[in-house]
Amino acid sequence: MLVKNITAEHVFLACGHTDMRKSIDGLAAIVQQNFKLNPFSQDVFMFCGRRKDRIKALFWDGDGFSLLYKRLDNGKFRWPQSKNEAISISEQQLRWLMEGLEIIQQTSVKKSYPTHTI
């Protein structure tokens, strides 16, 4: 097994686009210098290229960094475009992102609370 079990406290997205030529050291420097976050934490940091068809995920697994890379054959990720910002997302938002959906849904089914019985 190449990748250990990942238990992340938070998943952070680096909004906007990142130069996908950057390696582990370059991405860790972005986390530390631009976002003032600790790349050695129990967090996962995700980056997306300009074409929005590939992402990298960086995380510290206790004895070194792991870098995961995903390239879509068909489609694009719905990546947040605000500049120089890292946002924390939930597990549900991560699933939406990986399924090609927006991480902030415009509408959803609202829970209802009946006021009377049938």
C-alpha positions as CSV (number, residue, x, y, z in Angstrom):
1,M,0.0,0.0,0.0
2,L,1.5,3.3,-1.1
3,V,-0.7,5.6,0.9
4,K,-1.4,5.3,4.6
5,N,-4.8,5.9,6.1
6,I,-5.5,9.6,5.9
7,T,-7.3,11.1,8.8
8,A,-7.5,14.8,8.2
9,E,-8.6,17.4,10.7
10,H,-9.5,19.8,7.9
11,V,-9.4,20.0,4.1
12,F,-8.3,23.3,2.8
13,L,-8.7,24.5,-0.8
14,A,-6.2,27.0,-2.2
15,C,-8.7,29.1,-4.1
16,G,-7.9,30.4,-7.6
17,H,-5.4,28.6,-9.7
18,T,-2.0,27.2,-8.7
19,D,1.0,26.4,-11.0
20,M,0.7,22.7,-11.3
21,R,4.4,22.4,-12.0
22,K,5.0,23.0,-8.3
23,S,6.3,20.1,-6.4
24,I,5.9,19.2,-2.7
25,D,8.3,21.9,-1.5
26,G,6.6,24.6,-3.6
27,L,3.1,23.7,-2.4
28,A,4.2,23.4,1.2
29,A,5.8,26.9,0.8
30,I,2.4,28.3,-0.5
31,V,0.6,26.8,2.5
32,Q,3.1,28.3,5.0
33,Q,3.8,31.7,3.4
34,N,0.6,32.6,1.6
35,F,-2.0,31.1,3.9
36,K,0.0,31.2,7.2
37,L,-1.0,27.5,7.8
38,N,1.2,24.6,9.0
39,P,1.9,22.1,6.2
40,F,3.0,19.6,8.9
41,S,-0.4,19.6,10.5
42,Q,-3.1,16.8,10.2
43,D,-4.7,18.8,7.4
44,V,-5.0,18.2,3.7
45,F,-4.2,21.0,1.3
46,M,-5.7,20.9,-2.2
47,F,-4.6,22.9,-5.3
48,C,-6.1,23.2,-8.8
49,G,-4.5,24.3,-12.1
50,R,-5.7,27.0,-14.4
51,R,-7.5,24.6,-16.7
52,K,-9.4,23.2,-13.7
53,D,-9.0,19.6,-14.9
54,R,-6.3,18.6,-12.5
55,I,-5.8,18.8,-8.7
56,K,-3.1,18.0,-6.3
57,A,-3.6,17.2,-2.6
58,L,-0.7,17.6,-0.1
59,F,-0.6,16.1,3.3
60,W,2.0,15.2,6.0
61,D,1.6,11.6,7.0
62,G,3.9,11.6,10.0
63,D,7.2,10.8,8.4
64,G,7.0,12.7,5.1
65,F,4.8,14.4,2.7
66,S,2.4,12.6,0.3
67,L,1.2,14.2,-2.9
68,L,-1.9,12.9,-4.7
69,Y,-2.6,14.0,-8.2
70,K,-5.9,13.7,-10.1
71,R,-6.5,14.6,-13.8
72,L,-10.0,14.4,-15.3
73,D,-10.3,12.9,-18.7
74,N,-13.6,14.7,-19.3
75,G,-14.9,17.7,-17.4
76,K,-13.6,20.3,-15.0
77,F,-13.6,20.8,-11.3
78,R,-15.9,23.6,-10.0
79,W,-13.0,25.3,-8.1
80,P,-13.6,28.5,-6.1
81,Q,-11.9,31.4,-7.9
82,S,-11.3,34.0,-5.1
83,K,-7.6,34.8,-5.0
84,N,-5.0,34.1,-2.3
85,E,-7.3,32.5,0.1
86,A,-7.5,29.0,1.6
87,I,-10.9,27.9,2.7
88,S,-11.8,24.9,4.8
89,I,-14.5,22.6,3.4
90,S,-16.6,19.8,4.9
91,E,-16.5,16.2,3.9
92,Q,-19.8,16.7,2.0
93,Q,-18.3,19.7,0.1
94,L,-15.3,17.5,-0.8
95,R,-17.6,14.8,-2.2
96,W,-19.5,17.5,-4.2
97,L,-16.2,18.9,-5.6
98,M,-15.0,15.4,-6.6
99,E,-18.3,14.8,-8.3
100,G,-18.0,18.0,-10.4
101,L,-20.5,20.0,-8.3
102,E,-20.2,23.4,-6.7
103,I,-19.1,23.3,-3.1
104,I,-21.7,25.9,-2.2
105,Q,-25.1,24.8,-3.4
106,Q,-27.5,27.5,-4.4
107,T,-30.6,25.7,-3.3
108,S,-31.4,22.6,-1.2
109,V,-34.4,20.9,0.2
110,K,-35.3,22.5,3.5
111,K,-36.4,20.4,6.5
112,S,-40.0,20.9,7.5
113,Y,-41.4,20.6,10.9
114,P,-45.1,19.7,10.9
115,T,-47.2,21.8,13.2
116,H,-50.1,19.4,13.3
117,T,-50.7,15.6,13.2
118,I,-52.7,13.7,10.6
